Amino acid sequence: MNTRVLTGITTSGTPHLGNYVGAIRPAIQASLEKNVDAFFFLADYHALIKCEDADRIARSRLEIAATWLAAGLDPERVTFYRQSDVPEIPELCWMLTCVTAKGLMNRAHAYKASVDQNVAKNVEPDDGITMGLFSYPILMAADILMFNAHKVPVGRDQTQHLEMARDIAQRFNHLFGQGKDFFVLPEAVIAEDVATLPGLDGRKMSKSYNNTVPLFEGGARALKAAVARIVTDSRGPGEPKDAEASHLYLIYKAFAQQAETAAFRQALSAGMSWGDAKQTLCERIEQELGPMRANYEDLMAHPARIEEILQEGARKARAIATPFIHELRQAVGLRTLANKANAGGAKAAKGGGKGARFVSFRDEAGQFRFRFLGQDGTELFSSVAFADPKKAGAAMRALQTCELESLLTLIGELDFNLTLEGEVVASGVKSETAAQRSERIETLRASLRPSE
C-alpha cells in the first residue's frame, strides 16, 4: 500500500542553500522511495498572505519551480503542480471554513503572535491582520485533505496546523460522513536529522536575518562571494582550528561524504587557513550544485517548459480532485437539480438519503476502487482495481463526463459493464431480473448525465 506524502513550497522568495539542505534535497530523496505517492505543490495562494509584491510572487513561482526541477524532482514520478491551478482546493477550503469554529482559528500561533505584537505596540489587537493570515490554517487543511495525504513533512512550528487539519477533517466526517470518512487524518512528519545550516553571521540561515548563501542565483561567483563573508574567528594560518565551532565545517559537513568530512576536520586541526577552508568549501558545494545550476539556468531561460510541466501536474492533480469534490458536493447537499436522485425531495428527506454518489475506497489488497451508490444507498456498479490512484480518479471523472450510452455494454440479460477506450473499468451489480437491470440503467442515465 502506497503512502501519500504532500509537501508545499510558499512562493514568496528565492531558495537559498539552507532551503536546499533542510527541505529540497531530503524531500526529493524521500520521493524516490518505494511505495511513496508524492505530491509537491507551489503554494502561491499562501504567498498572497505574506507578500503584496505581485512581481515578486510571479518571479518566485518561476524560481522555485526551476529550483526543484533542477535539483532532481521527477515530474513523471511525482505530482508537481501549482496550488492556483487546482480550483477544487479553494472550493474545499470554503466547505471546511463553514465547519471550522472561529475559536480554533483564534488559537493559531501566527495569529496570536500578531495580536501580541499589536498589544505590545498599544494598537488595536487586530490591526493589520488580514483574513488570509487569520484563516490560512484552513487553506492548509484543504491542501492536505484534497488529496488525503497520509504524511506531511513540516517544521515544528507547523505541527499545530496539522493538528488543526485533523480536527477539521474529523468535524467534516462527523457532520456529513454518515458512517463514511471522506478524509483520512494526516500525520505530521518532523525530520529530526535534517541539517540546519548556519548563515553568514552564525545564526540559522534565513531570509529574515539577511544572512543567506544563494543556491543558484548569481552563479558560482555569487556563491564564492557569500562564502567569503562567513564569519570566522581570529586564528591565523598554522593555528589549529576548532572544527565543531566553525560555521564553515558545519556547512561542509552537510555536503561531503564521511571520509571527506574527516579529512576537512583534520586539515582545520592542522592549521589550514580560513581562506583555504573557504575555498575548499566552495569547491565541495560547487561539485554538487554545479550541474544543477546549469539545469536551473536552462529552465529559467525556457519558462514555457516549466509551464508545460506544471500544467501536466495540474491535470494529474485534478484527475483526483475533480471527482472527489463532486463527491463532497453531494455530501453537503450541493447536488444537481436535473435528476430526482440528486435533487432528493420529500422521500429522500424522510429517509435521510444523501443523493447518488461515487465512493472511493481501498480494497483488502491495497488497490484503489470506487463504487456508485444510488440515492437510496443501493450499489449500482463497482470499479475494477487500480494500482494507481490517479488512474482511478481519472476513470471516475470520465464516467461523470461521458454519455452513458458510450460507456454501456450489456452482458446477457442481467449484467452490464462500463467501458472506457475499450477497457472495462466498472461492472454493474447483477440484477435479479431484466426489468431491474433496465431500472438501474435508467437511474444511472439520469445520475451520470454530463453537465451542459
MIZANU-755808 format. One record per residue (C-alpha): x, y, z; residue number from 1. Coordinates in nm, 3 decimals, m for minus. Example, Ala and Ser with C-alpha at 12.3 -4.5 7.8 and 13.67 -1.06 7.14 Angstrom:
BEGIN
> xx  yy  zz  num
> 1.230  m0.450  0.780  1
> 1.367  m0.106  0.714  2
//
This chain:
BEGIN
> xx  yy  zz  num
> 0.000  0.000  0.000  1
> 0.139  0.338  m0.105  2
> 0.182  0.619  0.144  3
> 0.076  0.956  0.008  4
> 0.316  1.234  0.112  5
> 0.243  1.601  0.041  6
> 0.483  1.895  0.050  7
> 0.403  2.261  m0.016  8
> 0.650  2.538  m0.100  9
> 0.542  2.900  m0.048  10
> 0.632  3.115  m0.348  11
> 0.740  3.435  m0.176  12
> 1.119  3.428  m0.208  13
> 1.430  3.286  m0.376  14
> 1.563  2.950  m0.248  15
> 1.895  2.959  m0.065  16
> 2.147  2.699  0.047  17
> 1.967  2.637  0.376  18
> 1.641  2.563  0.192  19
> 1.821  2.312  m0.026  20
> 1.986  2.121  0.260  21
> 1.693  2.145  0.502  22
> 1.396  2.085  0.272  23
> 1.456  2.044  m0.100  24
> 1.719  1.770  m0.102  25
> 1.561  1.546  0.166  26
> 1.215  1.582  0.013  27
> 1.338  1.480  m0.333  28
> 1.527  1.185  m0.185  29
> 1.211  1.077  0.000  30
> 1.008  1.091  m0.322  31
> 1.232  0.821  m0.470  32
> 1.143  0.567  m0.202  33
> 0.927  0.270  m0.291  34
> 0.558  0.279  m0.201  35
> 0.555  0.660  m0.180  36
> 0.299  0.859  m0.376  37
> 0.450  1.210  m0.358  38
> 0.269  1.540  m0.415  39
> 0.469  1.864  m0.441  40
> 0.293  2.196  m0.496  41
> 0.376  2.564  m0.524  42
> 0.171  2.729  m0.250  43
> 0.109  3.050  m0.442  44
> m0.224  3.127  m0.270  45
> m0.039  3.112  0.062  46
> 0.220  3.353  m0.079  47
> m0.051  3.620  m0.111  48
> m0.075  3.624  0.268  49
> 0.292  3.708  0.315  50
> 0.373  3.918  0.011  51
> 0.191  4.204  m0.162  52
> 0.452  4.244  m0.436  53
> 0.291  4.086  m0.744  54
> 0.616  4.083  m0.943  55
> 0.800  3.915  m0.653  56
> 0.539  3.639  m0.636  57
> 0.545  3.586  m1.012  58
> 0.924  3.567  m1.011  59
> 0.930  3.338  m0.709  60
> 0.691  3.090  m0.874  61
> 0.934  3.059  m1.163  62
> 1.247  3.042  m0.948  63
> 1.111  2.783  m0.708  64
> 0.969  2.559  m0.981  65
> 1.301  2.574  m1.168  66
> 1.493  2.504  m0.846  67
> 1.301  2.189  m0.760  68
> 1.320  2.054  m1.113  69
> 1.691  2.134  m1.143  70
> 1.757  1.969  m0.806  71
> 1.618  1.641  m0.936  72
> 1.243  1.638  m0.875  73
> 1.099  1.397  m1.133  74
> 0.758  1.521  m1.258  75
> 0.695  1.179  m1.411  76
> 0.729  1.013  m1.072  77
> 0.556  1.273  m0.854  78
> 0.259  1.508  m0.891  79
> 0.407  1.859  m0.920  80
> 0.155  2.141  m0.953  81
> 0.062  2.496  m0.859  82
> m0.200  2.539  m0.591  83
> m0.375  2.805  m0.802  84
> m0.416  2.562  m1.094  85
> m0.644  2.333  m0.891  86
> m0.972  2.525  m0.833  87
> m1.110  2.241  m0.625  88
> m0.870  2.342  m0.344  89
> m1.026  2.686  m0.270  90
> m1.371  2.529  m0.311  91
> m1.285  2.270  m0.048  92
> m1.134  2.548  0.163  93
> m1.474  2.719  0.175  94
> m1.652  2.396  0.268  95
> m1.404  2.346  0.550  96
> m1.431  2.710  0.658  97
> m1.804  2.659  0.706  98
> m1.747  2.379  0.959  99
> m1.446  2.531  1.141  100
> m1.502  2.707  1.472  101
> m1.365  3.059  1.496  102
> m1.227  2.968  1.838  103
> m0.998  2.712  1.675  104
> m0.852  2.982  1.448  105
> m0.816  3.218  1.747  106
> m0.564  2.972  1.889  107
> m0.339  2.963  1.581  108
> 0.016  3.059  1.678  109
> 0.074  3.301  1.387  110
> m0.246  3.491  1.460  111
> m0.180  3.504  1.835  112
> 0.175  3.628  1.775  113
> 0.045  3.912  1.556  114
> m0.212  4.007  1.819  115
> 0.054  4.005  2.092  116
> 0.277  4.233  1.883  117
> m0.012  4.477  1.834  118
> m0.094  4.479  2.204  119
> 0.274  4.546  2.284  120
> 0.260  4.846  2.046  121
> m0.063  4.972  2.210  122
> m0.269  4.946  1.889  123
> m0.586  4.755  1.812  124
> m0.529  4.380  1.860  125
> m0.631  4.301  1.501  126
> m0.456  4.598  1.342  127
> m0.313  4.496  1.003  128
> m0.428  4.135  1.036  129
> m0.598  4.007  0.722  130
> m0.845  3.722  0.695  131
> m0.579  3.543  0.494  132
> m0.346  3.540  0.795  133
> m0.629  3.455  1.032  134
> m0.770  3.160  0.839  135
> m0.475  3.026  0.642  136
> m0.463  2.706  0.854  137
> m0.793  2.617  0.684  138
> m0.639  2.664  0.340  139
> m0.350  2.447  0.455  140
> m0.602  2.184  0.566  141
> m0.766  2.198  0.222  142
> m0.428  2.148  0.053  143
> m0.374  1.832  0.258  144
> m0.726  1.689  0.269  145
> m0.795  1.745  m0.101  146
> m0.556  1.460  m0.174  147
> m0.599  1.271  0.154  148
> m0.228  1.284  0.229  149
> m0.117  1.037  0.493  150
> 0.201  1.220  0.588  151
> 0.303  1.586  0.567  152
> 0.668  1.683  0.633  153
> 0.669  2.006  0.838  154
> 0.884  2.202  1.077  155
> 0.795  2.202  1.444  156
> 0.634  2.545  1.406  157
> 0.375  2.391  1.170  158
> 0.267  2.093  1.382  159
> m0.024  2.290  1.527  160
> m0.163  2.338  1.176  161
> m0.153  1.963  1.116  162
> m0.346  1.911  1.437  163
> m0.600  2.169  1.317  164
> m0.630  1.988  0.983  165
> m0.709  1.668  1.171  166
> m0.969  1.846  1.384  167
> m1.134  1.998  1.077  168
> m1.134  1.664  0.892  169
> m1.295  1.489  1.188  170
> m1.561  1.761  1.212  171
> m1.649  1.729  0.843  172
> m1.657  1.349  0.860  173
> m1.885  1.366  1.162  174
> m2.128  1.613  1.003  175
> m2.154  1.466  0.656  176
> m1.999  1.121  0.656  177
> m2.297  0.921  0.786  178
> m2.066  0.632  0.861  179
> m1.810  0.715  0.588  180
> m1.488  0.903  0.644  181
> m1.427  1.132  0.348  182
> m1.090  1.240  0.484  183
> m0.803  1.043  0.631  184
> m0.636  1.207  0.929  185
> m0.291  1.332  0.820  186
> 0.020  1.285  1.028  187
> 0.297  1.541  1.069  188
> 0.646  1.418  0.983  189
> 0.923  1.609  1.160  190
> 1.269  1.523  1.031  191
> 1.491  1.544  1.338  192
> 1.808  1.457  1.147  193
> 1.780  1.722  0.874  194
> 2.068  1.968  0.887  195
> 2.008  2.331  0.980  196
> 2.278  2.542  0.821  197
> 2.433  2.844  0.990  198
> 2.420  3.166  0.792  199
> 2.688  3.423  0.724  200
> 2.668  3.553  1.082  201
> 2.637  3.216  1.255  202
> 2.266  3.237  1.320  203
> 2.029  3.000  1.140  204
> 2.042  3.071  0.767  205
> 1.725  3.266  0.695  206
> 1.600  3.540  0.464  207
> 1.465  3.709  0.779  208
> 1.822  3.756  0.903  209
> 1.958  3.851  0.559  210
> 2.241  3.604  0.614  211
> 2.184  3.352  0.334  212
> 2.413  3.186  0.080  213
> 2.249  3.181  m0.265  214
> 2.165  2.843  m0.411  215
> 2.166  2.907  m0.787  216
> 2.111  3.279  m0.833  217
> 2.425  3.468  m0.937  218
> 2.619  3.154  m1.027  219
> 2.947  3.032  m0.881  220
> 3.071  3.388  m0.838  221
> 2.782  3.478  m0.604  222
> 2.836  3.157  m0.409  223
> 3.205  3.233  m0.361  224
> 3.135  3.594  m0.260  225
> 2.882  3.482  0.002  226
> 3.109  3.213  0.148  227
> 3.386  3.472  0.173  228
> 3.164  3.672  0.412  229
> 3.102  3.383  0.655  230
> 3.223  3.488  0.999  231
> 3.528  3.306  1.137  232
> 3.744  3.356  1.445  233
> 4.080  3.534  1.456  234
> 4.306  3.229  1.440  235
> 4.560  3.267  1.162  236
> 4.727  3.021  0.923  237
> 4.909  2.744  1.106  238
> 4.696  2.776  1.420  239
> 4.470  2.479  1.497  240
> 4.100  2.548  1.436  241
> 3.807  2.408  1.635  242
> 3.604  2.237  1.362  243
> 3.290  2.191  1.571  244
> 3.281  2.564  1.644  245
> 3.335  2.654  1.279  246
> 3.040  2.753  1.060  247
> 3.244  2.651  0.756  248
> 3.282  2.298  0.889  249
> 2.909  2.261  0.963  250
> 2.818  2.367  0.609  251
> 3.088  2.144  0.456  252
> 2.958  1.850  0.658  253
> 2.612  1.891  0.501  254
> 2.758  1.830  0.153  255
> 3.053  1.595  0.198  256
> 3.085  1.223  0.247  257
> 3.208  1.097  0.583  258
> 3.568  1.047  0.467  259
> 3.579  1.397  0.313  260
> 3.440  1.549  0.629  261
> 3.703  1.374  0.840  262
> 3.980  1.500  0.611  263
> 3.849  1.858  0.626  264
> 3.827  1.839  1.003  265
> 4.186  1.713  1.022  266
> 4.305  1.994  0.793  267
> 4.144  2.255  1.017  268
> 4.302  2.100  1.325  269
> 4.638  2.104  1.148  270
> 4.615  2.480  1.091  271
> 4.453  2.527  0.748  272
> 4.392  2.898  0.690  273
> 4.037  3.026  0.685  274
> 4.088  3.146  0.329  275
> 4.188  2.796  0.215  276
> 3.899  2.648  0.415  277
> 3.651  2.876  0.238  278
> 3.798  2.782  m0.100  279
> 3.769  2.412  m0.013  280
> 3.407  2.463  0.096  281
> 3.320  2.643  m0.230  282
> 3.472  2.364  m0.437  283
> 3.278  2.096  m0.248  284
> 2.947  2.279  m0.276  285
> 3.010  2.350  m0.643  286
> 3.075  1.980  m0.703  287
> 2.713  1.908  m0.611  288
> 2.541  2.225  m0.725  289
> 2.731  2.300  m1.048  290
> 2.542  2.052  m1.270  291
> 2.214  2.150  m1.106  292
> 2.284  2.519  m1.166  293
> 2.331  2.452  m1.536  294
> 1.990  2.284  m1.544  295
> 1.841  2.571  m1.344  296
> 1.972  2.834  m1.583  297
> 1.840  2.637  m1.880  298
> 1.496  2.610  m1.721  299
> 1.489  2.978  m1.629  300
> 1.567  3.059  m1.992  301
> 1.273  2.845  m2.106  302
> 0.978  2.922  m1.876  303
> 0.734  2.768  m2.125  304
> 0.892  2.431  m2.050  305
> 0.825  2.479  m1.678  306
> 0.469  2.589  m1.752  307
> 0.408  2.273  m1.952  308
> 0.534  2.058  m1.664  309
> 0.313  2.240  m1.412  310
> 0.006  2.217  m1.635  311
> 0.058  1.844  m1.671  312
> 0.095  1.822  m1.294  313
> m0.230  2.013  m1.252  314
> m0.401  1.771  m1.486  315
> m0.282  1.478  m1.275  316
> m0.388  1.652  m0.955  317
> m0.732  1.741  m1.090  318
> m0.791  1.384  m1.204  319
> m0.811  1.312  m0.832  320
> m0.956  1.641  m0.707  321
> m1.245  1.677  m0.953  322
> m1.430  1.354  m0.876  323
> m1.356  1.397  m0.506  324
> m1.500  1.748  m0.490  325
> m1.804  1.616  m0.677  326
> m1.849  1.357  m0.404  327
> m1.811  1.624  m0.135  328
> m2.067  1.847  m0.307  329
> m2.311  1.559  m0.296  330
> m2.238  1.509  0.073  331
> m2.304  1.870  0.172  332
> m2.616  1.899  m0.045  333
> m2.481  2.087  m0.349  334
> m2.646  1.845  m0.591  335
> m2.774  1.895  m0.941  336
> m3.147  1.958  m0.976  337
> m3.154  1.782  m1.313  338
> m3.243  1.441  m1.173  339
> m3.451  1.318  m0.886  340
> m3.179  1.103  m0.736  341
> m2.955  1.400  m0.665  342
> m3.228  1.656  m0.600  343
> m3.366  1.444  m0.317  344
> m3.722  1.550  m0.247  345
> m3.970  1.450  0.018  346
> m3.889  1.082  0.002  347
> m3.516  1.145  0.029  348
> m3.562  1.387  0.316  349
> m3.775  1.139  0.501  350
> m3.525  0.859  0.456  351
> m3.221  1.074  0.521  352
> m3.072  0.995  0.176  353
> m2.755  1.170  0.058  354
> m2.812  1.158  m0.320  355
> m2.649  0.936  m0.581  356
> m2.273  0.947  m0.536  357
> m1.932  0.797  m0.602  358
> m1.748  0.641  m0.309  359
> m1.373  0.579  m0.328  360
> m1.203  0.313  m0.118  361
> m0.912  0.075  m0.093  362
> m0.974  m0.299  m0.106  363
> m0.806  m0.558  0.112  364
> m0.517  m0.587  m0.134  365
> m0.448  m0.213  m0.110  366
> m0.580  m0.146  m0.461  367
> m0.785  0.165  m0.539  368
> m1.152  0.122  m0.630  369
> m1.474  0.317  m0.639  370
> m1.840  0.231  m0.642  371
> m2.151  0.426  m0.738  372
> m2.445  0.436  m0.498  373
> m2.799  0.534  m0.584  374
> m2.993  0.791  m0.384  375
> m3.122  0.516  m0.156  376
> m2.770  0.384  m0.094  377
> m2.804  0.087  m0.328  378
> m2.482  m0.001  m0.506  379
> m2.527  0.023  m0.885  380
> m2.176  m0.056  m1.006  381
> m1.824  m0.115  m0.877  382
> m1.495  m0.041  m1.049  383
> m1.209  m0.271  m1.130  384
> m0.898  m0.245  m0.912  385
> m0.641  0.025  m0.989  386
> m0.284  0.016  m0.862  387
> m0.250  0.389  m0.931  388
> m0.495  0.622  m0.750  389
> m0.455  0.878  m1.028  390
> m0.591  0.631  m1.284  391
> m0.882  0.551  m1.055  392
> m0.960  0.921  m1.023  393
> m0.932  0.972  m1.399  394
> m1.171  0.682  m1.466  395
> m1.422  0.820  m1.217  396
> m1.402  1.161  m1.381  397
> m1.453  1.009  m1.726  398
> m1.766  0.828  m1.610  399
> m1.903  1.161  m1.488  400
> m1.837  1.345  m1.813  401
> m1.927  1.090  m2.082  402
> m2.272  0.993  m2.203  403
> m2.376  0.662  m2.053  404
> m2.457  0.519  m2.397  405
> m2.090  0.548  m2.498  406
> m1.986  0.354  m2.189  407
> m2.252  0.088  m2.155  408
> m2.211  m0.274  m2.262  409
> m2.496  m0.512  m2.181  410
> m2.393  m0.861  m2.069  411
> m2.666  m1.120  m2.109  412
> m2.999  m1.022  m1.955  413
> m2.888  m0.931  m1.603  414
> m2.542  m0.772  m1.617  415
> m2.366  m0.472  m1.770  416
> m2.017  m0.324  m1.790  417
> m1.891  0.032  m1.826  418
> m1.606  0.059  m2.075  419
> m1.355  0.336  m2.149  420
> m1.134  0.319  m2.457  421
> m1.204  m0.049  m2.499  422
> m1.126  m0.144  m2.138  423
> m1.379  m0.242  m1.874  424
> m1.349  m0.002  m1.579  425
> m1.661  m0.100  m1.384  426
> m1.925  m0.372  m1.365  427
> m2.287  m0.335  m1.265  428
> m2.428  m0.520  m0.968  429
> m2.602  m0.828  m1.102  430
> m2.976  m0.775  m1.123  431
> m3.238  m1.033  m1.038  432
> m3.449  m0.958  m1.344  433
> m3.406  m0.785  m1.679  434
> m3.657  m0.522  m1.566  435
> m3.447  m0.447  m1.260  436
> m3.141  m0.403  m1.476  437
> m3.330  m0.162  m1.702  438
> m3.444  0.036  m1.399  439
> m3.088  0.061  m1.268  440
> m2.957  0.172  m1.605  441
> m3.223  0.444  m1.618  442
> m3.110  0.561  m1.275  443
> m2.752  0.574  m1.398  444
> m2.857  0.755  m1.715  445
> m3.011  1.031  m1.506  446
> m2.740  1.039  m1.239  447
> m2.440  1.038  m1.474  448
> m2.579  1.283  m1.729  449
> m2.292  1.524  m1.815  450
> m2.350  1.886  m1.719  451
> m2.424  2.111  m2.016  452
//
